[in-house]
């Protein structure tokens, strides 16, 4: 099947090419899919997009007009796709529902440990031949209370790892799983109690109208002083300006982000020779207790292979006009 792949990155191209084999003709583009770039699809039957591509109503209409019939996501989240517009235009949409929950969960834990033990600052010191330990004191994870917001596939792995550390685990999720209570001694609770008692809060939710800016001025006011906040899910879960105020007040003592609400204009590209025009992330970068990575939680060889294989699988099913378990 003739497929245009938007937002192609060097790290994923070999995996996609290998999974597609000679069954699908892939045309790779570095450009993000937007209303201005939709015409680059050039009438391809299928279009593959990544997390920061835009598939809103305007884009969907343009793709349909040029002959696109299938939209294949290389991600689990689909908040960037107007599904109603796709259905109206007869465009089938499929995603990668699970590529590696371990990859993202382990990255969330890495952010916690790096912030706690001040790994980045310590490494920089040693490279400057400064071997002083002043200002590098951390805390034992054992015995700390961690609030896990969302206990889906990724949240469950986070729970398992933190249980191994000896953490007390408070969990908020719409569905309560007795096996998690039995195996990892978690406590299902309310958001207010989680805010009030957690030393660390880690977010593992999809971005929906109900979860947008779940972390805001009001919720931050309920948190323990010096709380650690981790977000490896979607940038829109937090109101970044409110979080900056939380950092300034000392309520948020540590902030680890792998996602950012306005990341589409920044992440995945090299801007080192440019002037950073985003004042919000510029302010975040001034805090020593903030650690930001550019949406790399998924970036393991296992996850990339699974994403590529699922993408090829979805294209196979669409080409044969067969039902696709990953269709949304």
Phi, psi and omega in degrees: 000137179285115186230132174260127183253109178275159178055043179287136177240151183304323185292339183256341186303314180299324180292318180293317179297317181294318181290324181287329181057221178260012182278332184226141178265110182260130174247114187270132176234138175282337184295145171284151174280121176218179177298330181279338184251357184304327181296342178292344177297333172055035177080013178298143179299321183235147175232132178250133184231162182247187192297328184257011173284152181254119176237058178279185185300318181297315180295315180301316180299319180294319179296316181297320181295333180267000173107005179289134182246341186225138176239117186245114182274143174257041182205166177275319180287148181223026179292347179269008182241130174275094185294326179296318179294322179296315180297318180299325181267004178072025178264120177280143184233133176226154181232183172254099188293329180206118180253316172189096177298334180294322182301308183289319180298316181294327178292321177300317179294322178299319178297317179301311184293319181295320178291313182300310185265008174052048186297317182296313180296319180296318180296316179299320179298312183298321178295336175267010181064027175258108184257018177290146178258000181299132177083007183250011183295131176248203178221157175289131173291326180304127178090349180282152178267124180244128176263119180254114182261102183105114182242049173279207185299317180286314180302324180295322178292320176301315178302315181299315181294315182292328174298321177296331177283347182088026179277151169275131190242119172255134186229137172241124177202149181295328181251126179262126184251114182298331181293328177291323177295316182292314188276330187233010174055035179285161173240119172285138186209189179265163178297319182299315180294321178299315178300316187289327189252347187279133170279330179226137175236127180234131187260131179219063184236152168285160177271116178228169176304328181283334182260351181300129180055039176298331173262112185214186183305317182293313182292324179297324181296341181269352186277158175293147178297136179072024178298149173262129180243127181237132176226111175241018185258277179221138184300326183291356177291337181240146171274104190297322180295324176292323179295322178299318176296323177297322176293317182294326181279343181091357176296314174269113183268339180211140178225122177240119182236133169250358181222157183210139188302326181252032187290339186300333180273354186234306192294150178080358181234157179270113179247021188294340180260010184247166172272127181287116185267351181273103184292333183290310180289332174300318178294318178302320184290352178276347182272131178290336183264023177242132177234121182239129170242155191265068176056051182252008182304325182280351196278075170232159180298325178296312181296317180297320178295317180293321177298314181296316181295319178293322178297315178296320178300314180297319178295321178303312183294318180295318181298324181271001181058039179256161177298144182236121183296341182264007184285145180234000000 
